[in-house]
Amino acid sequence: KLKQLVKLNTNEHPFGPSPRALAAIQAAVNDDLRLYPDPSAEQLRQALAKRFNTTIDHIFVGNGSDEVLALAFQSLLRHADPVWFPDITYSFYPVYCGLYGVAYRTIPLNGEFRIAVEDYLPQAGQQAGGIIFANPNAPTGIALSLADVERIIAGNPHCVVLVDEAYVDFGGDSAVRLVDRYPNLLVVHTFSKSRSLAGLRVGYAIGQPELIEALDRVKNSFNSYPLDRLALAGAVASVEDEDWFTANCQQVIDIRTRLVGQLQQLGFDILPSSANFIFARHPARGGAELAQALRARAII
């Protein structure tokens, strides 16, 4: 616990959520809180389906994208042998594998810290039982092009390919437009980053109905009400406030551009980022030294 802490390590949005989302949450604070929320989250799924020009049968929602990912490992990847994902990526992937007893194989990034598409295609008698990767990747911030993402999906029609797009709104190209063409594709998004609603815990997945139904079956087996009434109200209003969303994402992109330029003037090497963070390295100062010096200044 540090006083006046500047907490950067969880990539929370620096600015608050949509005023319409806040107003909707406040309006939902009423006597209806004595009632369970809608277990199917139909209004939120309708709003998301409208935004992505699809149907609610293609939408699954959960208590943050971490829960959506966990349910995907349980329902879609648990019997994969093995699941492939990058060696440098979101640290929860191997945790979920350990929790659910899923065999996995880590694929090294190339010398430029990028995902090499060829490494995820069947080769020499080896093929993935399932594939998951973040795009843009974390912590590198580097995004694959949509064409490269499609090569991985099309090259593995025998298994589920899960694309974790927690940071896609800051400069990546979403694979959602590929869902109608590939029944093995599941795309996962979150309200925690680009929509400034990490405190509400709302995440969702987009895929063809067979994958969504599998997620629903597992979810309903132990928790039929993952999203509360306040989270549902705020999330719906956030989706409907497209102007605020677009402007807020652009504000982060502009700040990222300025920060990159300033750090480069200080001698840092920086990977090209399509996220709301950057991956930087100084030729004369190690990461541990920098982290310790920042923490001494109440910056994590």
C-alpha positions in Angstrom: 0.0 0.0 0.0 1.6 3.2 -1.2 0.2 6.7 -0.6 -0.8 8.7 -3.6 -0.1 5.7 -5.8 0.2 6.0 -9.6 -1.0 2.5 -10.7 -0.1 1.8 -14.3 0.5 -2.0 -14.1 -3.1 -3.1 -14.9 -3.6 -0.9 -17.9 -6.7 0.8 -16.6 -8.1 3.6 -18.6 -6.9 7.0 -17.5 -10.3 8.7 -18.0 -13.7 7.9 -16.7 -16.5 6.0 -18.4 -19.2 7.4 -20.7 -21.5 9.9 -18.8 -24.4 7.9 -20.2 -23.1 4.7 -18.6 -22.8 6.5 -15.2 -26.3 7.9 -15.5 -27.7 4.4 -16.4 -26.0 2.9 -13.4 -27.4 5.5 -11.1 -30.9 5.1 -12.6 -30.6 1.3 -11.9 -30.1 1.9 -8.2 -33.7 1.3 -7.2 -36.0 -1.3 -5.6 -35.4 -3.7 -8.5 -32.1 -4.6 -6.9 -34.1 -7.0 -4.8 -34.6 -9.1 -8.0 -32.1 -11.3 -9.8 -30.8 -9.8 -13.0 -31.7 -11.2 -16.4 -29.7 -14.4 -16.6 -29.6 -14.2 -20.4 -28.4 -10.5 -20.4 -30.7 -10.1 -23.5 -30.6 -6.3 -23.6 -26.8 -6.2 -23.5 -26.5 -8.9 -26.1 -29.0 -7.1 -28.3 -26.9 -3.9 -28.1 -23.7 -5.8 -28.9 -25.4 -7.6 -31.8 -26.6 -4.4 -33.2 -23.1 -2.8 -33.0 -21.4 -5.8 -34.7 -24.2 -6.4 -37.2 -24.9 -9.9 -36.0 -27.5 -11.8 -33.8 -27.7 -12.3 -30.1 -27.1 -16.1 -30.7 -23.6 -15.0 -31.7 -23.0 -13.2 -28.3 -22.0 -14.5 -24.9 -21.4 -12.2 -21.9 -19.7 -12.8 -18.6 -18.3 -11.3 -15.5 -15.2 -9.7 -17.1 -13.3 -11.2 -20.0 -11.3 -13.3 -17.5 -14.5 -15.2 -16.7 -15.3 -15.6 -20.4 -11.8 -16.9 -21.0 -12.1 -19.3 -18.1 -15.4 -20.6 -19.4 -13.8 -21.0 -22.9 -11.0 -23.1 -21.4 -13.6 -25.3 -19.6 -16.0 -25.7 -22.5 -14.0 -25.4 -25.7 -10.3 -26.0 -24.8 -10.4 -28.5 -21.9 -9.9 -31.5 -24.2 -7.6 -29.9 -26.7 -4.3 -31.7 -26.9 -2.4 -29.4 -26.7 -3.4 -25.8 -26.7 -0.9 -23.5 -28.4 -0.2 -20.0 -27.4 2.8 -17.6 -27.4 5.5 -17.8 -24.7 5.2 -14.1 -24.1 1.5 -13.2 -23.7 -1.3 -12.9 -21.2 -0.1 -14.7 -18.1 -3.4 -16.2 -17.3 -3.4 -18.7 -20.2 -1.0 -21.2 -18.5 -2.8 -20.6 -15.2 -6.1 -21.7 -16.8 -4.4 -24.7 -18.3 -3.1 -25.7 -15.0 -6.4 -25.2 -13.3 -8.4 -27.2 -15.8 -5.8 -29.8 -16.6 -5.2 -28.7 -20.2 -2.1 -29.7 -22.0 -0.3 -26.8 -23.7 2.6 -25.8 -25.8 4.2 -22.3 -25.8 5.4 -21.0 -29.1 8.3 -18.5 -28.9 7.8 -15.1 -30.4 10.3 -14.3 -33.2 13.3 -12.0 -32.9 11.1 -8.9 -33.3 8.8 -10.0 -30.4 6.1 -10.8 -33.0 3.8 -13.8 -33.4 5.0 -15.8 -36.5 2.0 -17.1 -38.3 3.9 -20.1 -39.8 4.5 -21.4 -36.2 0.8 -21.8 -35.7 0.1 -23.9 -38.8 0.1 -27.7 -38.8 3.6 -28.9 -39.6 5.6 -32.1 -39.6 2.8 -34.2 -38.3 2.1 -31.8 -35.4 -1.0 -29.7 -35.0 -2.7 -27.8 -32.3 -5.6 -29.1 -30.3 -6.6 -25.5 -29.7 -5.1 -22.0 -30.2 -5.4 -18.9 -28.1 -3.5 -15.6 -28.6 -4.0 -12.0 -27.6 -4.2 -9.5 -30.5 -2.7 -6.9 -29.9 -0.5 -9.1 -27.8 0.3 -8.3 -24.2 2.8 -7.1 -22.9 4.4 -6.3 -26.3 1.4 -4.3 -27.7 2.2 -5.6 -31.2 -0.9 -6.5 -33.4 -1.2 -9.1 -36.1 -2.9 -7.9 -39.3 -6.3 -9.3 -40.0 -4.9 -11.2 -42.9 -2.4 -12.9 -40.6 -5.1 -13.7 -38.1 -7.2 -15.3 -40.8 -4.3 -17.4 -42.0 -4.1 -19.0 -38.5 -7.8 -19.5 -38.3 -8.1 -20.9 -41.8 -5.0 -23.1 -41.4 -6.5 -24.8 -38.3 -10.1 -25.7 -39.2 -10.0 -28.8 -36.9 -9.7 -26.8 -33.7 -11.0 -23.7 -31.9 -9.0 -20.5 -32.4 -9.6 -18.0 -29.7 -8.5 -14.4 -30.4 -8.3 -12.3 -27.2 -8.9 -8.7 -28.2 -8.8 -6.9 -24.9 -6.8 -4.0 -26.5 -8.0 -4.1 -30.1 -9.8 -0.7 -29.8 -6.6 1.2 -29.5 -5.3 0.5 -33.0 -5.8 -3.2 -33.9 -8.0 -4.8 -36.5 -10.8 -6.9 -35.0 -11.4 -10.5 -36.2 -15.1 -10.1 -35.4 -15.7 -9.6 -39.2 -14.4 -13.2 -39.8 -16.8 -14.9 -37.4 -19.5 -15.6 -40.0 -16.9 -17.4 -42.2 -15.2 -19.5 -39.6 -17.1 -21.8 -37.2 -13.9 -22.4 -35.2 -13.3 -18.8 -34.3 -14.2 -17.2 -31.0 -13.3 -13.5 -30.3 -13.2 -12.2 -26.8 -13.6 -8.5 -25.8 -13.8 -6.6 -22.5 -15.3 -3.4 -21.2 -12.4 -2.9 -18.8 -10.0 -1.1 -21.1 -11.4 1.0 -24.0 -14.7 1.6 -22.2 -13.3 2.6 -18.8 -15.5 0.1 -17.0 -13.0 -2.2 -15.3 -14.9 -1.8 -12.0 -18.1 -3.2 -13.5 -16.5 -6.6 -14.7 -18.1 -7.1 -18.1 -16.7 -9.1 -20.9 -18.1 -10.9 -23.9 -17.4 -13.3 -26.7 -18.5 -13.4 -30.3 -18.7 -16.6 -32.3 -21.0 -18.9 -34.2 -24.0 -20.2 -32.2 -22.5 -23.7 -31.6 -19.6 -22.2 -29.7 -21.8 -19.7 -27.8 -24.1 -22.6 -26.8 -21.2 -24.5 -25.3 -20.2 -21.5 -23.3 -23.8 -21.1 -22.1 -24.1 -24.7 -21.0 -21.0 -24.5 -18.8 -21.9 -21.1 -17.4 -25.4 -22.2 -16.5 -24.1 -25.3 -14.8 -22.8 -23.2 -11.8 -23.8 -19.5 -12.2 -26.9 -18.4 -14.1 -26.5 -14.8 -13.1 -23.0 -13.6 -13.8 -23.8 -9.9 -14.5 -25.7 -7.8 -11.9 -28.3 -5.2 -12.8 -25.9 -2.3 -12.4 -23.3 -3.8 -14.7 -25.9 -4.6 -17.3 -27.3 -1.1 -17.3 -23.9 0.5 -17.5 -22.7 -1.8 -20.2 -25.7 -1.2 -22.4 -25.4 2.5 -22.2 -21.7 2.4 -22.9 -22.3 0.4 -26.1 -24.9 2.9 -27.2 -22.6 5.9 -26.7 -20.5 5.4 -29.8 -19.3 9.0 -30.1 -17.8 9.0 -26.6 -16.2 5.6 -27.2 -14.5 6.7 -30.5 -13.3 10.0 -29.0 -11.9 8.4 -25.8 -10.0 5.7 -27.8 -8.5 8.4 -30.0 -7.4 10.4 -27.0 -5.4 7.4 -25.7 -3.9 6.8 -29.1 -2.8 10.4 -29.3 -1.2 10.3 -25.8 0.5 7.1 -26.7 2.1 8.7 -29.7 3.4 11.6 -27.6 4.7 9.3 -24.9 6.6 7.1 -27.4 8.3 10.2 -28.9 9.3 11.5 -25.5 10.7 8.2 -24.4 12.6 7.8 -27.6 14.3 11.1 -26.9 15.4 9.6 -23.6 17.1 6.7 -25.5 14.4 4.0 -25.1 13.8 1.3 -27.7 10.1 0.9 -28.1 8.1 -1.8 -29.9 5.2 -0.6 -32.2 2.1 -0.6 -30.0 -1.6 -1.0 -30.9 -2.6 -1.1 -27.3 -3.0 1.4 -24.4 0.5 0.6 -23.2 4.0 0.4 -24.7 6.8 -2.1 -24.3 10.0 -0.2 -23.8 13.7 -1.0 -23.1 16.6 1.2 -22.2 20.1 0.2 -23.5 21.8 1.2 -20.2 19.1 0.6 -17.6 17.6 -2.8 -16.8 13.9 -3.3 -16.3 14.3 -4.3 -12.6 16.3 -1.2 -11.9 13.7 1.1 -13.6 10.8 -0.7 -11.8 12.4 -0.3 -8.4 13.2 3.4 -9.0 9.6 4.0 -10.2 8.2 2.2 -7.2 10.3 4.5 -4.9 8.3 7.3 -6.5 5.0 5.5 -5.8 4.6 4.5 -9.5 3.8 0.9 -10.3 
